[in-house]
C-alpha cells in the first residue's frame, strides 16, 4: 500500500470512529476493509463534481483517472479531506 493510501486510510479511520462534519455530497462513499496488518480503502466520488474542483479532465476517460494523475489526484484528496471526530480532533 502506498504512503498516500495509508495516509488516506488513517485519516478515514478517524471518521470511522465518529461522525464527520462536512457538507453533504450525494454519491460519495467510503469503504474500509480491515485486515490483520493493513486497512484497505475504497473512495467513491462523483467524477463530475471532482473534475470541477480538481480542474483536470477526468470524465473523458473515467477508468483511467487515477493512473493519469498518479501524484496530483491523491495529493489533492489528502489536502481536501479533513475528517473530524465528535470531540473536534
Buried (B, 14 or more C-beta within 10 A) or exposed (E): EEEBBEBBBEBBBBBBEEEBEEEEEEEEEBEEEEEEEEBEBEBEBEEEEBBEEBEEEBEEEEEEBEEEBEEEBBEBBBEEBEBBBEEEE
